[in-house]
Amino acid sequence: MPGFFDRLQDECRKEATSVESNTTRTTRKESMPVGDSTTTRRKGFRGWNSLKKVIHEGSERKRHGKNIADDLVCPITLELPFDPCMAMDGRVYERAAIEAHMKARPASELKSPYTNVSMDSTLLPATQHKNIIETLIENGDITGPLADRWNERVEEKKKMDCLMKKAVGGDAKSMAILGCRYRDATEGFPKDKKLAFQWTEKAHEAGNVSATARLGGMLCDGNCGERDPKKGIILLGIAAGRGSDYAAYRLGLAFADGKYGLKVDEGEARRWLQSCLSDACSSKTLIHSAKDEAQNKLDELAAE
């Protein structure tokens, strides 16, 4: 039923036009009533009443055995877009997916991943698309794996917000975890080397030992934008002295191979490698592959 998707596109375009228009006006803060977040969002949601017919039309499609989700999934991820935006081909995509598609090719060669027709890189907000998905899932009009994955992302977002709130509030452990999330692009966070470095540095300054060790490693390797091996080795030494098995592991390898400005010192290498594998370290973050590497290096040193 083409009308459903056509109506959805029209509403998203209206919303985008409204958002762009509002940016030229003087904004003012409006107090939102306290209450159920879903109810509050819908009451304050621009154009919600105009979308009731669209949602009703979607429900009618289900009643007649047609799949509503076909018109709502991102053509790239084949999932319901959690951060939707509309591209110039008229389709709604997961923002991260369409941005990655655009970055992977020159602007002059950019084509729609859905129609393969040339288009520019303009992306418009599609908040109403997300509100429709939420309502259809809540009403049971979309079920199965797509709805399950959506609900997983809802819970994931709640955890992300909670972690961010704690980190911003000054919790050192949360800062350190946030740095790892941005470094590894896990738990819903995007890969961002700059933010990974900044949050790790904040956690170090707040006294988190594991963050001090990771910051030292980052500065030695320069894999998060900044490289300062001398400072990195100092931080690794501080963290190793405070019980970090990761810092002890990095120091052991550095002394064994003469890296980051250190001279080869087999005695120091054995000392720190043995330390990272012992119970002496109180801050344990070393993964199994790193432990195996430390043991192999010790075996090599013993054989020489």
ABEGO torsion letter per residue (X at the ends): XAAAAAAAAAAAAAAAAAAAAAAABBBBBBBBBBEBAAAAAAAABBGAAAAAAAAAAAAAAAAAGBBAAAAABBAAAGBBBABBBBBAAGBBBBAAAAAAAAAABBAAABBBAAAGBBBBABBBBBAAAAAAAAAAAAAGABBEAAAAAAAAAAAAAAAAAAAAAAAAAGBAAAAAAAAAAAAAGBGGBBBBAAAAAAAAAAAAAAGBAAAAAAAAAAAAAGAAGBBBAAAAAAAAAAAAAAGBAAAAAAAAAAAAAGBGGBBBBAAAAAAAAAAAABAABABBABBAAAAAAAAAAAAAAAAX
